[in-house]
Amino acid sequence: MENLVRSSAQQPTGNPGALLDIAEVRAAAERISGQVVRTPTLYSRTLSAITGAEIWLKFENLQFTAAYKERGALNALLQLDEERRSRGVIAASAGNHAQGLSYHGTRLGVPVTIVMPKTTPTVKIMQTESNGGKVVLEGETFDEAYAYARSMEKQLGLTFVHPFDDPQVAAGQGTVALEMLEDAPEIDMLAVPIGGGGLLSGMGTAARALKPDIGLIGVQAQLYPSMYDKLKHADLPCGGDTLAEGIAVKEPGAFTSAVLAQLVDDIVLVDEAALESAVALLLQIEKIVVEGAGAAGLAAVMRNRALFEGRNVGIVLTGGNIDTRLLANVLLRDLARSGRLGRLRIVLQDRPGALFHVVEEFNRYQVNILEVWHQRIFTSLPAKGLTAEIECEARDREQIDLLVAALRAKGYDVIQIELG
C-alpha cells in the first residue's frame, strides 16, 4: 500500500498559520473541562498478545451519550454569543452528533434542532428527543436532510453546527489525544477512525505537536473510502450497508481534508468481517460494548499486523451506540466464523428413523443441536428424499469437522454452510 507522504514544510508546528493549532485544542480542553467525562486510557494485555502491538484503549463510549462527539459539539456551543444562543443551533445528523449536541445544548439552555432523513430508525429519533433536541424529519437521504437543515439555518437565523467540517468541532475532538498522551505517554502511533475527518484532524494536530514523530493512521470502512479516495487520488466505490455507520460518509470535509493532507501517514481500509470481529472481541476481552465505527481502530490493527506490530498503539473506542439486535447478530456471526456454530445440510431418505441415526452421530461427537429444518417439497431430490439443515454448537471448528467426516464415512451427503 502506497503511504501518504508529508513534507517537513507541511507538518503543523503549533504556529498560528496552521489550519488547526494545538493552542485551539488546549483552549477547547479548558473550555469543556468538567462538562464531559474524562474517560480512561487503559492498557490491554490480552489484545496486545493477540495483535503483536502494545494496545492502549481510550474508552470514549463511556461518555454520557456514549460517544466522543460530545466534545466537539460542546466546544462549538460554548463559543456562541448570547444572541446566537438564544436563537438556537441546527444540525443534520442521524447519529452521535445529534445526541451530543442535543444533550449539551439543552443543558446550556440553547434550543437545538436536528434534521434527520425520514428513513432514520425510530430508536435514534427517540434518543435524540430524550436528550432535548427537536427532531425534524425531511428527505430520504442524509444529503437531502443536510440541504434542508441549511435552508432552515438561513430562514430562521439559526447557527449550523457541522458534525465534522468545523475547526471548533475538530478542536473539541482533539482533546481526546491530549488525554491519551497524558495518561499513556509511551503511545507512538494512533489508529483513528475517519468518517468526515473531524476526530483525526483534532487528534492529529494535538498529537503531532506533542510528539512530532508519532504515527497517525486513519481507518475507514472499506465500503466508504471517501477520505482514502480524496487523499490517495483513488476512485474506489463509496456506498453500501456497513456496520460502521458512524463513519459512513460519502463526502469528506473540505477543512478536514486539508488538515489530514498535512498530517496523516496512511489510511487503511477495513472490511465488514474485520469490523464484526473487532466488535465481538472487545466484548469478549474487555467486556465493553462498542459500535461498528468504535471498533474500526482495533479492526485495522488486526487486519494490518505488519504496520502496527511492535508499536505502542492508541485506539479510540469512539462510541457504544449499537442496536442490541444487531449486536446479537454480530456475536452469533462471530461464533459461526470461529467454528463454534455450524450449519450442516444433510441428504436423508424420507423414512422412519432416518433423522435418529444422524442425531446419534451428533451425540457421539458431543455436538449440540440448536435447530433442525426439514425440506421435502422445494428440492431437486427424488420424492422419497429430503434435506435436513441442522444448526449446531461445538467446542471448536475441529469438533464439527470430525462430525462431518464421520457422517460422510457413513455415506451421508453433507454440506457445511459457510458464512460469507
C-alpha positions in Angstrom: 0.0 0.0 0.0 1.4 3.4 -1.0 1.7 5.6 2.0 0.7 9.3 2.1 3.8 11.5 2.2 4.1 14.6 4.3 6.9 17.0 3.6 8.5 18.8 6.6 7.0 22.1 5.3 3.5 20.5 5.6 3.8 19.4 9.3 1.9 21.7 11.7 4.3 23.1 14.3 1.8 24.8 16.6 2.1 28.2 14.9 -0.9 30.5 14.1 -0.6 29.8 10.4 -1.5 26.2 10.8 -5.0 25.1 9.7 -5.7 23.9 13.2 -3.3 24.7 16.1 -2.7 22.8 19.3 -3.4 26.1 21.2 -7.0 25.8 19.9 -7.2 22.2 21.2 -5.8 23.2 24.6 -8.3 26.0 24.8 -11.1 23.6 24.0 -9.9 21.3 26.7 -10.1 24.1 29.3 -13.5 25.1 27.9 -15.2 21.7 28.2 -13.3 20.6 31.3 -15.8 19.2 33.9 -18.6 19.1 31.4 -17.7 15.8 29.6 -16.3 12.6 31.1 -12.5 12.4 31.2 -12.5 8.8 30.0 -9.8 6.4 30.9 -6.9 5.2 28.7 -6.1 1.6 29.7 -3.5 -0.9 28.5 -5.0 -4.2 27.2 -2.7 -7.1 27.9 -4.8 -9.6 26.0 -5.3 -7.5 22.9 -1.6 -6.8 22.9 -0.8 -10.5 22.9 -3.3 -11.1 20.1 -2.2 -8.3 17.8 1.6 -8.2 18.4 1.3 -4.5 19.3 1.1 -2.8 22.7 -2.5 -1.7 22.7 -3.9 1.2 24.7 -7.7 1.8 24.6 -9.4 5.2 25.1 -13.0 4.5 26.3 -15.0 7.3 24.7 -18.0 5.0 24.8 -18.2 5.9 28.5 -19.4 9.5 27.7 -22.9 10.3 28.8 -24.2 9.9 25.2 -21.8 7.0 24.7 -19.7 8.8 22.1 -16.8 11.3 21.7 -19.0 13.6 19.6 -20.0 15.5 22.8 -16.6 17.1 22.9 -16.7 19.0 19.6 -20.4 19.9 19.9 -19.9 21.3 23.4 -16.8 23.3 22.3 -18.8 24.9 19.5 -21.8 25.7 21.7 -19.6 27.3 24.4 -18.3 29.8 21.8 -21.7 31.1 20.7 -22.5 34.7 21.7 -25.8 35.4 23.6 -27.8 36.3 20.6 -26.9 33.1 18.7 -27.5 31.0 21.9 -31.0 32.5 22.2 -31.9 31.8 18.6 -30.6 28.2 18.8 -28.5 25.8 16.7 -29.3 23.3 14.0 -27.5 20.3 12.6 -28.1 17.4 10.2 -27.3 14.1 11.8 -28.9 10.7 12.5 -26.2 9.6 14.9 -23.9 10.6 17.8 -23.5 14.2 16.8 -27.3 14.7 17.1 -27.3 13.3 20.6 -24.2 15.1 21.8 -25.4 18.5 20.5 -28.9 17.9 21.9 -27.7 16.9 25.3 -25.3 19.8 25.8 -27.5 22.3 24.1 -30.4 21.5 26.4 -28.1 21.6 29.4 -26.9 25.1 28.4 -30.3 26.4 27.6 -29.6 26.5 23.8 -32.5 25.3 21.6 -31.4 22.5 19.3 -33.0 21.4 16.1 -31.8 18.2 14.4 -32.8 17.4 10.8 -32.9 13.7 10.1 -33.8 11.7 7.0 -37.3 10.1 7.1 -35.6 6.7 7.0 -33.9 7.2 10.3 -34.6 4.4 12.8 -37.2 5.3 15.4 -34.7 4.5 18.2 -32.3 7.2 17.1 -35.1 9.7 16.9 -36.2 8.8 20.4 -32.7 9.0 21.8 -32.2 12.5 20.3 -35.5 13.7 21.6 -34.8 12.3 25.0 -31.7 14.4 25.1 -33.7 17.5 24.5 -33.3 18.0 20.7 -36.2 18.9 18.4 -36.2 16.4 15.5 -37.4 17.4 12.0 -37.7 14.6 9.5 -37.0 15.6 5.9 -35.8 13.8 2.8 -35.0 10.2 2.1 -31.2 10.6 2.3 -28.7 12.4 4.5 -27.8 14.8 1.7 -31.5 15.9 1.4 -31.7 16.3 5.2 -28.5 18.3 5.2 -29.8 20.6 2.4 -33.0 21.2 4.4 -31.1 22.0 7.6 -29.0 24.5 5.7 -32.2 26.2 4.4 -33.7 26.3 7.9 -30.4 27.8 9.1 -30.9 30.8 6.8 -34.7 31.1 7.2 -34.7 31.0 11.0 -31.4 32.6 11.7 -30.0 29.5 13.4 -26.4 28.6 13.8 -25.3 25.4 11.9 -23.0 23.1 13.9 -21.4 20.8 11.4 -20.6 17.2 12.7 -17.0 17.4 11.5 -16.1 20.1 9.0 -15.6 22.9 11.5 -12.4 24.0 13.3 -14.2 24.4 16.6 -15.7 20.9 16.4 -12.3 19.4 15.4 -10.6 21.2 18.2 -13.0 19.7 20.7 -12.4 16.2 19.3 -8.7 16.8 19.6 -9.0 16.8 23.4 -9.1 13.0 23.2 -5.4 13.0 22.1 -4.4 15.4 24.9 -5.9 13.0 27.5 -4.5 9.9 25.9 -0.9 11.1 25.7 -1.1 12.4 29.2 -2.3 9.1 30.5 -0.1 6.9 28.3 2.9 9.0 27.0 4.5 5.8 25.6 2.0 5.8 22.8 3.9 6.2 19.5 1.1 5.5 17.0 -2.6 6.3 16.8 -5.2 4.3 14.8 -8.2 6.6 14.5 -11.5 6.1 12.6 -12.3 8.6 9.8 -15.8 9.5 8.6 -15.7 13.1 7.7 -12.3 13.6 9.4 -13.0 15.8 12.4 -11.7 13.4 15.0 -8.4 12.7 13.4 -7.9 16.3 12.4 -8.2 17.4 16.0 -6.3 14.4 17.5 -3.6 14.5 14.8 -3.0 18.2 15.4 -2.6 17.8 19.1 -0.6 14.5 18.9 1.8 15.8 16.2 2.6 19.0 18.2 3.3 17.0 21.4 5.1 14.1 19.7 6.3 15.1 16.2 7.3 11.5 15.3 4.1 9.9 16.3 2.4 7.7 13.6 -1.0 8.8 12.5 -3.1 6.1 10.8 -6.6 6.8 9.6 -9.1 4.0 9.4 -12.1 3.9 7.0 -14.7 1.2 6.3 -14.0 -0.4 3.0 -17.5 0.4 1.8 -16.9 4.2 2.5 -13.4 5.0 1.4 -14.1 8.7 0.8 -11.1 10.3 2.5 -8.9 7.5 1.2 -10.0 8.3 -2.3 -9.5 12.0 -1.8 -6.0 11.9 -0.3 -4.7 9.0 -2.3 -6.3 10.1 -5.6 -8.1 6.8 -5.9 -11.6 6.1 -7.2 -12.9 3.2 -5.1 -16.7 2.9 -5.0 -18.4 4.5 -2.0 -21.7 3.2 -0.6 -23.4 0.2 1.0 -24.7 -1.2 4.2 -21.9 -1.0 6.7 -21.7 -2.0 10.4 -19.7 1.2 10.9 -22.5 3.7 10.0 -20.8 6.3 12.2 -18.1 6.7 9.7 -20.2 6.0 6.6 -19.5 9.4 5.0 -19.6 9.8 1.2 -18.1 13.3 1.0 -15.3 14.2 3.5 -15.0 17.7 4.8 -13.1 20.4 2.9 -11.4 21.7 6.0 -10.7 18.3 7.5 -9.3 17.0 4.1 -6.8 19.9 4.1 -5.8 19.2 7.7 -5.3 15.5 7.1 -3.4 16.0 3.9 -0.7 17.7 6.1 -0.9 15.2 9.0 -1.8 11.6 8.2 0.8 9.0 7.5 -1.6 6.5 5.9 -5.2 5.5 5.6 -6.2 1.8 5.8 -9.5 0.2 4.9 -11.3 -2.5 6.9 -13.9 -4.9 5.6 -17.1 -5.8 7.3 -15.8 -9.1 8.7 -13.0 -7.3 10.4 -15.4 -4.8 12.0 -17.6 -7.6 13.2 -14.7 -9.5 14.7 -13.4 -6.4 16.5 -16.8 -5.6 18.0 -17.1 -9.2 19.2 -13.5 -9.3 20.5 -13.9 -6.1 22.5 -17.0 -7.5 24.2 -15.3 -10.9 24.9 -12.0 -9.5 26.1 -12.7 -6.0 27.5 -16.3 -6.7 28.4 -17.2 -3.4 26.7 -19.9 -2.7 24.1 -18.8 -0.6 21.1 -20.5 0.2 17.8 -19.0 -0.7 14.4 -17.2 2.6 13.9 -15.9 2.4 17.5 -14.2 -0.8 16.8 -12.6 0.3 13.5 -9.2 1.1 15.1 -8.8 -2.4 16.5 -10.1 -3.9 13.2 -7.3 -2.0 11.4 -4.6 -3.3 13.8 -5.8 -6.9 13.4 -6.0 -6.6 9.6 -2.6 -4.8 9.1 -0.4 -6.6 11.6 2.9 -5.7 10.0 2.0 -1.9 10.1 1.4 -1.9 13.8 3.5 -4.8 15.2 5.9 -3.7 18.0 4.4 -0.2 18.3 2.6 1.3 21.2 -0.8 1.9 19.6 -3.5 4.1 20.9 -7.0 3.1 19.8 -10.1 5.3 20.4 -13.3 3.3 21.2 -15.3 6.2 19.7 -18.8 5.1 20.6 -21.0 2.4 22.0 -24.4 3.2 20.4 -25.2 -0.1 18.7 -28.7 -1.7 18.3 -29.0 -4.7 20.7 -30.4 -7.0 18.0 -27.6 -6.0 15.6 -25.1 -6.7 18.4 -26.6 -10.1 18.9 -26.3 -10.9 15.2 -22.6 -9.8 15.2 -21.8 -12.0 18.1 -23.5 -15.0 16.6 -21.9 -14.5 13.2 -18.5 -14.3 15.0 -19.2 -17.6 16.6 -20.0 -19.0 13.2 -16.8 -17.7 11.7 -14.7 -19.2 14.6 -16.3 -22.6 14.0 -18.2 -22.7 17.3 -21.6 -22.5 15.5 -22.2 -24.5 12.3 -25.0 -25.4 9.9 -25.0 -28.8 8.1 -27.2 -29.6 5.1 -27.7 -33.4 5.1 -29.5 -35.5 2.4 -31.7 -38.2 4.0 -34.2 -40.8 2.9 -37.7 -40.0 4.0 -38.3 -42.9 6.3 -38.7 -43.6 10.0 -35.5 -43.4 12.0 -33.5 -41.6 9.3 -33.0 -38.5 11.4 -32.5 -40.6 14.6 -29.4 -42.2 13.1 -27.9 -38.8 12.2 -28.6 -37.5 15.7 -26.7 -40.4 17.1 -23.6 -39.1 15.4 -24.1 -35.7 16.9 -24.3 -37.3 20.3 -21.2 -39.4 19.7 -19.2 -36.3 18.9 -20.8 -34.2 21.6 -22.0 -31.6 19.2 -25.1 -29.8 20.5 -28.1 -29.4 18.2 -29.8 -26.0 18.2 -32.3 -26.1 15.4 -33.5 -28.6 12.8 -35.3 -27.8 9.5 -36.7 -30.4 7.0 -37.3 -29.7 3.3 -39.3 -32.2 1.3 -41.1 -30.1 -1.3 -38.7 -27.4 -2.7 -35.8 -29.7 -3.6 -34.5 -31.5 -6.7 -34.2 -34.8 -4.8 -36.4 -37.7 -5.6 -39.8 -37.8 -3.9 -38.6 -40.2 -1.3 -35.7 -37.9 -0.3 -35.4 -34.9 1.9 -32.8 -32.5 3.2 -32.3 -31.7 6.8 -30.5 -28.5 7.9 -29.1 -28.8 11.4 -27.7 -25.7 13.2 -25.3 -26.9 15.9 -22.9 -25.7 18.5 -19.4 -27.2 19.2 -16.3 -26.6 21.2 -14.4 -25.5 18.1 -14.2 -26.0 14.4 -12.2 -29.2 14.7 -15.1 -30.9 16.6 -17.6 -30.1 13.8 -15.1 -31.2 11.1 -14.7 -34.6 12.9 -18.5 -34.9 12.9 -18.8 -34.1 9.2 -16.1 -36.7 8.4 -17.9 -39.3 10.4 -21.2 -38.6 8.7 -19.6 -38.8 5.2 -17.9 -42.0 6.2 -21.3 -43.5 6.8 -22.5 -42.5 3.4 -24.3 -39.2 4.1 -24.1 -36.3 1.6 -23.2 -33.4 3.9 -22.6 -29.8 3.0 -21.2 -27.3 5.6 -22.9 -23.9 5.0 -20.2 -21.3 5.4 -20.7 -17.7 6.5 -19.7 -15.3 3.6 
